[in-house]
Amino acid sequence: MIIKSIRHSRRNVPLLLLVMLAVLLLPTSGLTAESEEPAVEAPPVRNPMETKGLDPKLARILRNYYRKTFSSLEKWEQMQSATFEGVLHLPEGQARFTAHKKKPNLYKVVLRNSQGTRIVMGYDGEAAWQLNLDPEHRQPVAMPAAEAQNFIRDAPFGGHLLDPLLAGKKIEQGGIIQVDGRNCYELLVTMPDGERIRYAIDIIDYVERQQVTLNHVNGLEERNIYSDFREIDGMRFPFASRMESAGKEMHRVEMLEIRMNAGLIQSMFQPTSETHSVQPEQQAIEPKLPALSLENPPPTVPFGSTRFGESIFQAPESPEHSGELAIPLK
């Protein structure tokens, strides 16, 4: 749902493209059959649903999960982005959110309360950032390291059960566990950097009933339980979820709409996309929130990992509230 480090090198221009450009720039009249270079074959496209070499029972579970969740490899390849609209239910109140995801791992969430206050978090494939839309603080800043670790982990489009043969990645099958009275296969994913994520896959319909992750801000384990599954353009999504931690329910998510391939572009995930996004007429009605900075971070960060309700709701009813925004995104 790349974790330890939030900086990534940009991809190099594909070798095939460079070869094609070189050929186009060469004077063709001087080429002979003997001087022609052999054709360069495109590198094979990695199949993110390939299970060859895995334990047969684990491979069967994953294949059924892929089929029920993504329909087919062809359908998965057609899906490039998704936009999610929903409501986050907290002890302090409700907040609307819009979340965008684009392959392979671009991610952006905008959270709004009833007073119009907006908090934005994003990952542009290289760095995680956040923006508190306070009239006096309208510049995006780098997300604190632990917060970024949570956010980047959840950024990949499609989740971490895809690419089971990725170098350094390991998926193991556990026992049978129950989630809301339903029997599920427990699958443990260990990422190349050591991040561990536990999934519960329904033994009947093979949907993802639960995901368990570690909150790197407060060190607590968090259980995200999913329900109300619906098919959108060939992909299956949960339209309801709840997050539990330390034996308490922290919040619920109600999905209102999911739009696939909505024309998202890469630049909208960069921090510059939110610079000066507050209009003058909005400034008068927006309550001031603590400035977000790496040098002097607020005692409670917005959302994503810990006590985010206190930042968008000015009078929280539950001072012990702490949790991660568990939007059930693929």
BALOBA-1460 file (C-alpha; in Angstrom, 3 decimals):
// residues 330
<rec num="1" residu="m" x="0.000" y="0.000" z="0.000"/>
<rec num="2" residu="i" x="10.208" y="2.769" z="-1.641"/>
<rec num="3" residu="i" x="9.059" y="3.096" z="2.033"/>
<rec num="4" residu="k" x="12.189" y="4.031" z="3.985"/>
<rec num="5" residu="s" x="13.399" y="6.638" z="1.519"/>
<rec num="6" residu="i" x="11.083" y="9.192" z="-0.023"/>
<rec num="7" residu="r" x="13.559" y="10.219" z="-2.698"/>
<rec num="8" residu="h" x="13.728" y="8.307" z="-5.941"/>
<rec num="9" residu="s" x="15.791" y="8.791" z="-9.078"/>
<rec num="10" residu="r" x="13.898" y="9.613" z="-12.222"/>
<rec num="11" residu="r" x="13.565" y="6.878" z="-14.815"/>
<rec num="12" residu="n" x="16.014" y="6.978" z="-17.673"/>
<rec num="13" residu="v" x="14.768" y="7.390" z="-21.236"/>
<rec num="14" residu="p" x="14.085" y="3.851" z="-22.542"/>
<rec num="15" residu="l" x="16.897" y="2.403" z="-24.618"/>
<rec num="16" residu="l" x="14.539" y="1.632" z="-27.495"/>
<rec num="17" residu="l" x="13.470" y="5.279" z="-27.750"/>
<rec num="18" residu="l" x="17.081" y="6.440" z="-27.875"/>
<rec num="19" residu="v" x="17.852" y="3.945" z="-30.648"/>
<rec num="20" residu="m" x="14.821" y="5.074" z="-32.662"/>
<rec num="21" residu="l" x="15.839" y="8.726" z="-32.345"/>
<rec num="22" residu="a" x="19.384" y="7.920" z="-33.407"/>
<rec num="23" residu="v" x="18.147" y="6.092" z="-36.518"/>
<rec num="24" residu="l" x="15.871" y="8.995" z="-37.464"/>
<rec num="25" residu="l" x="18.781" y="11.432" z="-37.255"/>
<rec num="26" residu="l" x="21.159" y="9.350" z="-39.408"/>
<rec num="27" residu="p" x="21.447" y="10.118" z="-43.166"/>
<rec num="28" residu="t" x="19.743" y="7.116" z="-44.775"/>
<rec num="29" residu="s" x="21.366" y="7.505" z="-48.215"/>
<rec num="30" residu="g" x="24.749" y="6.390" z="-46.886"/>
<rec num="31" residu="l" x="23.527" y="3.211" z="-45.184"/>
<rec num="32" residu="t" x="24.241" y="-0.192" z="-46.697"/>
<rec num="33" residu="a" x="22.840" y="-3.568" z="-45.776"/>
<rec num="34" residu="e" x="26.119" y="-4.522" z="-44.099"/>
<rec num="35" residu="s" x="26.201" y="-1.364" z="-41.968"/>
<rec num="36" residu="e" x="22.650" y="-1.668" z="-40.659"/>
<rec num="37" residu="e" x="22.434" y="-2.459" z="-36.962"/>
<rec num="38" residu="p" x="20.271" y="-5.396" z="-35.890"/>
<rec num="39" residu="a" x="16.814" y="-4.496" z="-34.648"/>
<rec num="40" residu="v" x="16.592" y="-3.805" z="-30.933"/>
<rec num="41" residu="e" x="13.790" y="-5.679" z="-29.219"/>
<rec num="42" residu="a" x="11.674" y="-3.952" z="-26.636"/>
<rec num="43" residu="p" x="12.178" y="-5.282" z="-23.112"/>
<rec num="44" residu="p" x="9.421" y="-7.668" z="-22.010"/>
<rec num="45" residu="v" x="6.592" y="-6.084" z="-20.076"/>
<rec num="46" residu="r" x="6.453" y="-7.370" z="-16.492"/>
<rec num="47" residu="n" x="3.223" y="-9.154" z="-15.658"/>
<rec num="48" residu="p" x="2.200" y="-7.881" z="-12.177"/>
<rec num="49" residu="m" x="-0.048" y="-10.948" z="-11.774"/>
<rec num="50" residu="e" x="2.579" y="-13.582" z="-12.580"/>
<rec num="51" residu="t" x="2.685" y="-16.325" z="-9.919"/>
<rec num="52" residu="k" x="4.996" y="-18.886" z="-11.550"/>
<rec num="53" residu="g" x="7.320" y="-20.447" z="-8.991"/>
<rec num="54" residu="l" x="5.204" y="-19.617" z="-5.945"/>
<rec num="55" residu="d" x="3.746" y="-22.227" z="-3.646"/>
<rec num="56" residu="p" x="0.787" y="-23.722" z="-5.597"/>
<rec num="57" residu="k" x="-1.794" y="-22.924" z="-2.903"/>
<rec num="58" residu="l" x="-0.552" y="-19.346" z="-2.512"/>
<rec num="59" residu="a" x="-0.496" y="-18.938" z="-6.298"/>
<rec num="60" residu="r" x="-4.113" y="-20.097" z="-6.511"/>
<rec num="61" residu="i" x="-5.224" y="-17.628" z="-3.837"/>
<rec num="62" residu="l" x="-3.465" y="-14.760" z="-5.588"/>
<rec num="63" residu="r" x="-4.832" y="-15.682" z="-9.016"/>
<rec num="64" residu="n" x="-8.385" y="-15.763" z="-7.630"/>
<rec num="65" residu="y" x="-7.792" y="-12.450" z="-5.868"/>
<rec num="66" residu="y" x="-6.509" y="-10.834" z="-9.080"/>
<rec num="67" residu="r" x="-9.462" y="-12.134" z="-11.072"/>
<rec num="68" residu="k" x="-12.041" y="-10.939" z="-8.541"/>
<rec num="69" residu="t" x="-10.345" y="-7.573" z="-7.925"/>
<rec num="70" residu="f" x="-8.983" y="-6.573" z="-11.350"/>
<rec num="71" residu="s" x="-10.992" y="-8.856" z="-13.724"/>
<rec num="72" residu="s" x="-8.017" y="-9.576" z="-16.006"/>
<rec num="73" residu="l" x="-4.517" y="-8.453" z="-16.922"/>
<rec num="74" residu="e" x="-5.934" y="-6.692" z="-19.981"/>
<rec num="75" residu="k" x="-8.446" y="-4.765" z="-17.868"/>
<rec num="76" residu="w" x="-5.741" y="-3.885" z="-15.346"/>
<rec num="77" residu="e" x="-3.508" y="-2.491" z="-18.075"/>
<rec num="78" residu="q" x="-6.355" y="-0.255" z="-19.257"/>
<rec num="79" residu="m" x="-6.733" y="1.280" z="-15.803"/>
<rec num="80" residu="q" x="-4.346" y="4.187" z="-15.365"/>
<rec num="81" residu="s" x="-5.883" y="6.313" z="-12.594"/>
<rec num="82" residu="a" x="-8.772" y="6.642" z="-10.169"/>
<rec num="83" residu="t" x="-10.482" y="9.462" z="-8.280"/>
<rec num="84" residu="f" x="-12.306" y="8.770" z="-5.020"/>
<rec num="85" residu="e" x="-14.944" y="10.952" z="-3.337"/>
<rec num="86" residu="g" x="-16.098" y="10.146" z="0.163"/>
<rec num="87" residu="v" x="-16.775" y="11.074" z="3.772"/>
<rec num="88" residu="l" x="-14.436" y="10.493" z="6.713"/>
<rec num="89" residu="h" x="-16.352" y="9.910" z="9.966"/>
<rec num="90" residu="l" x="-14.313" y="10.885" z="13.047"/>
<rec num="91" residu="p" x="-15.237" y="11.244" z="16.724"/>
<rec num="92" residu="e" x="-14.812" y="15.007" z="16.189"/>
<rec num="93" residu="g" x="-17.152" y="15.187" z="13.214"/>
<rec num="94" residu="q" x="-17.274" y="14.516" z="9.494"/>
<rec num="95" residu="a" x="-14.987" y="15.625" z="6.691"/>
<rec num="96" residu="r" x="-15.287" y="15.233" z="2.929"/>
<rec num="97" residu="f" x="-12.277" y="13.992" z="1.008"/>
<rec num="98" residu="t" x="-11.130" y="13.637" z="-2.562"/>
<rec num="99" residu="a" x="-8.305" y="11.232" z="-3.309"/>
<rec num="100" residu="h" x="-6.463" y="10.711" z="-6.581"/>
<rec num="101" residu="k" x="-4.217" y="7.797" z="-7.537"/>
<rec num="102" residu="k" x="-2.288" y="7.316" z="-10.753"/>
<rec num="103" residu="k" x="0.001" y="4.496" z="-11.824"/>
<rec num="104" residu="p" x="2.454" y="3.541" z="-10.629"/>
<rec num="105" residu="n" x="2.424" y="5.311" z="-7.246"/>
<rec num="106" residu="l" x="1.237" y="8.930" z="-7.524"/>
<rec num="107" residu="y" x="-1.121" y="9.819" z="-4.685"/>
<rec num="108" residu="k" x="-2.941" y="12.927" z="-3.492"/>
<rec num="109" residu="v" x="-5.608" y="13.455" z="-0.831"/>
<rec num="110" residu="v" x="-7.593" y="16.616" z="-0.108"/>
<rec num="111" residu="l" x="-9.528" y="16.712" z="3.183"/>
<rec num="112" residu="r" x="-12.188" y="19.381" z="3.872"/>
<rec num="113" residu="n" x="-14.293" y="20.082" z="6.956"/>
<rec num="114" residu="s" x="-17.657" y="21.868" z="7.083"/>
<rec num="115" residu="q" x="-15.965" y="25.250" z="7.674"/>
<rec num="116" residu="g" x="-14.094" y="24.974" z="4.382"/>
<rec num="117" residu="t" x="-10.671" y="24.244" z="5.843"/>
<rec num="118" residu="r" x="-8.590" y="22.113" z="3.479"/>
<rec num="119" residu="i" x="-5.594" y="19.930" z="4.192"/>
<rec num="120" residu="v" x="-3.687" y="18.431" z="1.274"/>
<rec num="121" residu="m" x="-1.174" y="15.586" z="1.237"/>
<rec num="122" residu="g" x="0.585" y="14.268" z="-1.832"/>
<rec num="123" residu="y" x="3.302" y="12.049" z="-3.235"/>
<rec num="124" residu="d" x="4.734" y="12.845" z="-6.660"/>
<rec num="125" residu="g" x="6.821" y="9.690" z="-7.035"/>
<rec num="126" residu="e" x="9.889" y="11.282" z="-5.445"/>
<rec num="127" residu="a" x="8.849" y="13.063" z="-2.256"/>
<rec num="128" residu="a" x="5.840" y="13.271" z="0.031"/>
<rec num="129" residu="w" x="4.520" y="16.747" z="0.846"/>
<rec num="130" residu="q" x="1.660" y="18.423" z="2.665"/>
<rec num="131" residu="l" x="-0.150" y="21.730" z="2.669"/>
<rec num="132" residu="n" x="-2.216" y="23.385" z="5.381"/>
<rec num="133" residu="l" x="-4.449" y="25.875" z="3.557"/>
<rec num="134" residu="d" x="-4.190" y="28.590" z="6.141"/>
<rec num="135" residu="p" x="-4.255" y="32.122" z="4.657"/>
<rec num="136" residu="e" x="-0.830" y="32.822" z="6.180"/>
<rec num="137" residu="h" x="0.787" y="29.511" z="5.234"/>
<rec num="138" residu="r" x="0.046" y="28.567" z="1.657"/>
<rec num="139" residu="q" x="3.328" y="26.937" z="0.658"/>
<rec num="140" residu="p" x="3.651" y="23.124" z="0.552"/>
<rec num="141" residu="v" x="6.302" y="21.655" z="2.827"/>
<rec num="142" residu="a" x="7.983" y="18.277" z="3.047"/>
<rec num="143" residu="m" x="6.005" y="15.711" z="5.000"/>
<rec num="144" residu="p" x="7.676" y="14.577" z="8.251"/>
<rec num="145" residu="a" x="9.626" y="11.354" z="7.735"/>
<rec num="146" residu="a" x="7.398" y="8.969" z="9.711"/>
<rec num="147" residu="e" x="4.266" y="10.488" z="8.202"/>
<rec num="148" residu="a" x="5.775" y="10.146" z="4.734"/>
<rec num="149" residu="q" x="6.628" y="6.496" z="5.385"/>
<rec num="150" residu="n" x="2.951" y="5.723" z="6.005"/>
<rec num="151" residu="f" x="1.742" y="7.796" z="3.067"/>
<rec num="152" residu="i" x="4.197" y="6.421" z="0.501"/>
<rec num="153" residu="r" x="3.493" y="2.850" z="1.599"/>
<rec num="154" residu="d" x="-0.170" y="3.357" z="0.669"/>
<rec num="155" residu="a" x="0.533" y="5.172" z="-2.602"/>
<rec num="156" residu="p" x="0.917" y="2.340" z="-5.182"/>
<rec num="157" residu="f" x="-2.055" y="1.938" z="-7.479"/>
<rec num="158" residu="g" x="-3.437" y="-1.571" z="-6.950"/>
<rec num="159" residu="g" x="-1.780" y="-2.363" z="-3.628"/>
<rec num="160" residu="h" x="1.042" y="-4.686" z="-2.603"/>
<rec num="161" residu="l" x="-0.445" y="-8.068" z="-3.496"/>
<rec num="162" residu="l" x="0.439" y="-7.315" z="-7.098"/>
<rec num="163" residu="d" x="3.970" y="-8.087" z="-8.314"/>
<rec num="164" residu="p" x="4.543" y="-11.114" z="-6.037"/>
<rec num="165" residu="l" x="7.771" y="-11.925" z="-7.920"/>
<rec num="166" residu="l" x="9.311" y="-8.476" z="-7.462"/>
<rec num="167" residu="a" x="12.960" y="-8.786" z="-6.432"/>
<rec num="168" residu="g" x="13.291" y="-8.654" z="-2.650"/>
<rec num="169" residu="k" x="9.558" y="-8.998" z="-2.056"/>
<rec num="170" residu="k" x="8.058" y="-11.982" z="-0.281"/>
<rec num="171" residu="i" x="4.440" y="-13.139" z="0.140"/>
<rec num="172" residu="e" x="3.699" y="-15.912" z="2.621"/>
<rec num="173" residu="q" x="0.468" y="-17.674" z="3.454"/>
<rec num="174" residu="g" x="-0.572" y="-17.834" z="7.077"/>
<rec num="175" residu="g" x="-3.533" y="-19.602" z="8.614"/>
<rec num="176" residu="i" x="-7.276" y="-19.053" z="8.395"/>
<rec num="177" residu="i" x="-8.526" y="-16.038" z="10.362"/>
<rec num="178" residu="q" x="-11.938" y="-14.477" z="10.837"/>
<rec num="179" residu="v" x="-12.858" y="-10.920" z="9.870"/>
<rec num="180" residu="d" x="-16.374" y="-9.838" z="10.779"/>
<rec num="181" residu="g" x="-17.431" y="-13.481" z="10.981"/>
<rec num="182" residu="r" x="-16.002" y="-14.461" z="7.577"/>
<rec num="183" residu="n" x="-13.174" y="-16.956" z="7.128"/>
<rec num="184" residu="c" x="-10.164" y="-15.484" z="5.357"/>
<rec num="185" residu="y" x="-6.710" y="-16.523" z="4.187"/>
<rec num="186" residu="e" x="-4.052" y="-14.461" z="5.926"/>
<rec num="187" residu="l" x="-1.239" y="-13.340" z="3.621"/>
<rec num="188" residu="l" x="1.905" y="-11.647" z="4.895"/>
<rec num="189" residu="v" x="3.722" y="-9.351" z="2.471"/>
<rec num="190" residu="t" x="7.295" y="-8.350" z="3.266"/>
<rec num="191" residu="m" x="8.520" y="-5.524" z="1.062"/>
<rec num="192" residu="p" x="12.159" y="-5.206" z="-0.105"/>
<rec num="193" residu="d" x="12.811" y="-2.576" z="2.587"/>
<rec num="194" residu="g" x="11.366" y="-4.782" z="5.355"/>
<rec num="195" residu="e" x="7.923" y="-3.152" z="5.597"/>
<rec num="196" residu="r" x="5.354" y="-5.813" z="6.518"/>
<rec num="197" residu="i" x="1.658" y="-5.767" z="5.598"/>
<rec num="198" residu="r" x="-0.899" y="-8.429" z="6.526"/>
<rec num="199" residu="y" x="-3.900" y="-9.076" z="4.301"/>
<rec num="200" residu="a" x="-7.058" y="-11.090" z="4.913"/>
<rec num="201" residu="i" x="-8.536" y="-12.508" z="1.679"/>
<rec num="202" residu="d" x="-12.026" y="-14.008" z="1.855"/>
<rec num="203" residu="i" x="-11.911" y="-17.760" z="1.167"/>
<rec num="204" residu="i" x="-15.242" y="-17.604" z="-0.716"/>
<rec num="205" residu="d" x="-15.240" y="-14.472" z="-2.854"/>
<rec num="206" residu="y" x="-11.499" y="-13.605" z="-2.593"/>
<rec num="207" residu="v" x="-12.012" y="-9.937" z="-1.755"/>
<rec num="208" residu="e" x="-9.659" y="-8.116" z="0.600"/>
<rec num="209" residu="r" x="-11.500" y="-8.023" z="3.920"/>
<rec num="210" residu="q" x="-8.710" y="-6.582" z="6.040"/>
<rec num="211" residu="q" x="-5.298" y="-4.965" z="5.886"/>
<rec num="212" residu="v" x="-3.019" y="-4.589" z="8.902"/>
<rec num="213" residu="t" x="-0.130" y="-2.125" z="8.880"/>
<rec num="214" residu="l" x="2.194" y="-0.426" z="11.338"/>
<rec num="215" residu="n" x="1.656" y="3.272" z="12.009"/>
<rec num="216" residu="h" x="5.208" y="4.622" z="11.901"/>
<rec num="217" residu="v" x="4.255" y="7.791" z="13.777"/>
<rec num="218" residu="n" x="2.883" y="6.245" z="16.951"/>
<rec num="219" residu="g" x="4.233" y="2.686" z="16.599"/>
<rec num="220" residu="l" x="0.791" y="1.104" z="16.868"/>
<rec num="221" residu="e" x="-0.685" y="-1.563" z="14.630"/>
<rec num="222" residu="e" x="-3.759" y="-0.529" z="12.638"/>
<rec num="223" residu="r" x="-6.503" y="-2.778" z="11.254"/>
<rec num="224" residu="n" x="-8.443" y="-1.529" z="8.228"/>
<rec num="225" residu="i" x="-11.613" y="-3.609" z="7.711"/>
<rec num="226" residu="y" x="-13.397" y="-3.324" z="4.349"/>
<rec num="227" residu="s" x="-16.988" y="-4.032" z="3.265"/>
<rec num="228" residu="d" x="-19.697" y="-3.073" z="0.744"/>
<rec num="229" residu="f" x="-17.742" y="-4.156" z="-2.331"/>
<rec num="230" residu="r" x="-18.820" y="-2.827" z="-5.729"/>
<rec num="231" residu="e" x="-17.487" y="-3.207" z="-9.245"/>
<rec num="232" residu="i" x="-16.407" y="-0.045" z="-11.078"/>
<rec num="233" residu="d" x="-15.286" y="-0.484" z="-14.709"/>
<rec num="234" residu="g" x="-14.128" y="-4.014" z="-14.073"/>
<rec num="235" residu="m" x="-12.333" y="-3.326" z="-10.768"/>
<rec num="236" residu="r" x="-13.791" y="-4.147" z="-7.366"/>
<rec num="237" residu="f" x="-13.612" y="-1.587" z="-4.563"/>
<rec num="238" residu="p" x="-14.898" y="-1.458" z="-0.960"/>
<rec num="239" residu="f" x="-17.278" y="1.448" z="-0.398"/>
<rec num="240" residu="a" x="-17.109" y="1.218" z="3.394"/>
<rec num="241" residu="s" x="-14.277" y="0.696" z="5.857"/>
<rec num="242" residu="r" x="-13.340" y="1.229" z="9.454"/>
<rec num="243" residu="m" x="-9.977" y="1.581" z="11.136"/>
<rec num="244" residu="e" x="-9.204" y="0.054" z="14.542"/>
<rec num="245" residu="s" x="-6.122" y="0.501" z="16.683"/>
<rec num="246" residu="a" x="-5.310" y="-0.549" z="20.256"/>
<rec num="247" residu="g" x="-8.731" y="-2.192" z="20.501"/>
<rec num="248" residu="k" x="-10.644" y="0.982" z="19.592"/>
<rec num="249" residu="e" x="-12.438" y="2.094" z="16.474"/>
<rec num="250" residu="m" x="-10.713" y="5.264" z="15.310"/>
<rec num="251" residu="h" x="-12.756" y="6.275" z="12.264"/>
<rec num="252" residu="r" x="-14.920" y="5.101" z="9.397"/>
<rec num="253" residu="v" x="-14.830" y="5.861" z="5.686"/>
<rec num="254" residu="e" x="-17.907" y="6.085" z="3.478"/>
<rec num="255" residu="m" x="-17.154" y="6.094" z="-0.243"/>
<rec num="256" residu="l" x="-19.567" y="8.126" z="-2.384"/>
<rec num="257" residu="e" x="-18.136" y="7.850" z="-5.887"/>
<rec num="258" residu="i" x="-15.174" y="6.316" z="-7.721"/>
<rec num="259" residu="r" x="-14.193" y="7.461" z="-11.207"/>
<rec num="260" residu="m" x="-11.710" y="5.512" z="-13.286"/>
<rec num="261" residu="n" x="-9.354" y="7.023" z="-15.871"/>
<rec num="262" residu="a" x="-10.518" y="10.552" z="-15.122"/>
<rec num="263" residu="g" x="-7.690" y="12.191" z="-17.060"/>
<rec num="264" residu="l" x="-5.277" y="12.759" z="-14.172"/>
<rec num="265" residu="i" x="-1.913" y="14.238" z="-15.154"/>
<rec num="266" residu="q" x="1.398" y="13.881" z="-13.339"/>
<rec num="267" residu="s" x="1.800" y="17.584" z="-12.550"/>
<rec num="268" residu="m" x="-1.271" y="17.618" z="-10.304"/>
<rec num="269" residu="f" x="0.595" y="15.396" z="-7.812"/>
<rec num="270" residu="q" x="3.471" y="17.826" z="-7.439"/>
<rec num="271" residu="p" x="3.509" y="20.359" z="-4.567"/>
<rec num="272" residu="t" x="3.513" y="23.258" z="-7.034"/>
<rec num="273" residu="s" x="-0.024" y="22.264" z="-8.049"/>
<rec num="274" residu="e" x="-1.300" y="23.598" z="-4.700"/>
<rec num="275" residu="t" x="0.723" y="26.804" z="-4.448"/>
<rec num="276" residu="h" x="-1.528" y="29.856" z="-3.973"/>
<rec num="277" residu="s" x="-4.610" y="27.649" z="-4.239"/>
<rec num="278" residu="v" x="-6.564" y="29.669" z="-1.655"/>
<rec num="279" residu="q" x="-8.683" y="32.364" z="-3.271"/>
<rec num="280" residu="p" x="-8.957" y="35.771" z="-1.530"/>
<rec num="281" residu="e" x="-12.687" y="35.385" z="-0.887"/>
<rec num="282" residu="q" x="-12.062" y="32.097" z="0.912"/>
<rec num="283" residu="q" x="-9.484" y="33.457" z="3.300"/>
<rec num="284" residu="a" x="-11.923" y="35.329" z="5.508"/>
<rec num="285" residu="i" x="-13.945" y="32.234" z="6.420"/>
<rec num="286" residu="e" x="-11.127" y="29.736" z="6.861"/>
<rec num="287" residu="p" x="-9.976" y="29.256" z="10.478"/>
<rec num="288" residu="k" x="-6.256" y="29.421" z="11.015"/>
<rec num="289" residu="l" x="-4.427" y="26.148" z="11.522"/>
<rec num="290" residu="p" x="-0.921" y="25.582" z="12.871"/>
<rec num="291" residu="a" x="1.756" y="26.104" z="10.255"/>
<rec num="292" residu="l" x="3.369" y="22.940" z="8.947"/>
<rec num="293" residu="s" x="7.140" y="23.016" z="8.813"/>
<rec num="294" residu="l" x="10.009" y="20.644" z="9.283"/>
<rec num="295" residu="e" x="11.846" y="23.038" z="11.587"/>
<rec num="296" residu="n" x="8.932" y="23.566" z="13.974"/>
<rec num="297" residu="p" x="6.342" y="20.826" z="13.406"/>
<rec num="298" residu="p" x="2.987" y="21.102" z="15.221"/>
<rec num="299" residu="p" x="2.362" y="18.770" z="18.169"/>
<rec num="300" residu="t" x="-0.246" y="16.979" z="16.056"/>
<rec num="301" residu="v" x="0.186" y="16.453" z="12.333"/>
<rec num="302" residu="p" x="-2.927" y="16.647" z="10.093"/>
<rec num="303" residu="f" x="-4.010" y="13.230" z="8.893"/>
<rec num="304" residu="g" x="-2.288" y="10.197" z="7.523"/>
<rec num="305" residu="s" x="-1.032" y="8.815" z="10.758"/>
<rec num="306" residu="t" x="-1.826" y="10.512" z="14.030"/>
<rec num="307" residu="r" x="-4.379" y="12.835" z="15.627"/>
<rec num="308" residu="f" x="-5.279" y="14.435" z="12.310"/>
<rec num="309" residu="g" x="-8.799" y="15.150" z="13.588"/>
<rec num="310" residu="e" x="-7.430" y="17.752" z="15.963"/>
<rec num="311" residu="s" x="-5.991" y="19.759" z="13.102"/>
<rec num="312" residu="i" x="-9.125" y="20.062" z="11.006"/>
<rec num="313" residu="f" x="-11.642" y="20.126" z="13.866"/>
<rec num="314" residu="q" x="-10.871" y="22.876" z="16.355"/>
<rec num="315" residu="a" x="-12.561" y="21.312" z="19.403"/>
<rec num="316" residu="p" x="-11.991" y="17.545" z="19.385"/>
<rec num="317" residu="e" x="-14.194" y="15.548" z="21.708"/>
<rec num="318" residu="s" x="-11.673" y="12.757" z="22.079"/>
<rec num="319" residu="p" x="-8.148" y="13.916" z="23.018"/>
<rec num="320" residu="e" x="-6.957" y="10.332" z="22.752"/>
<rec num="321" residu="h" x="-7.943" y="10.051" z="19.111"/>
<rec num="322" residu="s" x="-5.087" y="8.824" z="16.967"/>
<rec num="323" residu="g" x="-5.152" y="7.008" z="13.685"/>
<rec num="324" residu="e" x="-4.430" y="6.872" z="9.992"/>
<rec num="325" residu="l" x="-6.711" y="7.910" z="7.170"/>
<rec num="326" residu="a" x="-7.610" y="4.468" z="5.919"/>
<rec num="327" residu="i" x="-9.284" y="5.297" z="2.619"/>
<rec num="328" residu="p" x="-9.850" y="1.915" z="0.957"/>
<rec num="329" residu="l" x="-8.057" y="2.673" z="-2.292"/>
<rec num="330" residu="k" x="-6.664" y="0.237" z="-4.820"/>
